[in-house]
Amino acid sequence: MEAPRRYRVVIHVDEDTKDRLMAALRNAYNLLDVVGERNAEVAFVFNVRGPLAIMKGAVDDYVREQINELLSMGVKFYVCGISIRTLGISKEDLINGVEVVDSGVKKILELEGEGYAYLKP
């Protein structure tokens, strides 16, 4: 019997609009719903203006619950360190559960090298 396929996707968010963030979160939820949590690895990378969308003051309770649920499902949230420095914000300004990486573009390339498909909603 053949092992189930592992779906790997990196979702790129570089805008700070709630609509774009919600579209990205829906993409993750839809994939996890269709293939199952055990058959998918999902990572988000926020860079350029994307980190502004996940600042503590910018996220309402509904979005925070969505992100917390995805985190509990093993979804990773990476934030570009260059972008947050450029935007003048710190890790402490961001919602809990995100990981700041040195470069968002580098992280995307690393994930693609590990077999993740690139998705930009």
PyMOL commands that set and color helices and strands:
alter all, ss='L'
color gray80, all
select helices_A, chain A and resi 18-35+37-39+50-54+61-72+81-87+91-93+104-113
alter helices_A, ss='H'
color red, helices_A
select strands_A, chain A and resi 7-13+40-46+76-80+99-101+117-119
alter strands_A, ss='S'
color yellow, strands_A
deselect
rebuild
show_as cartoon
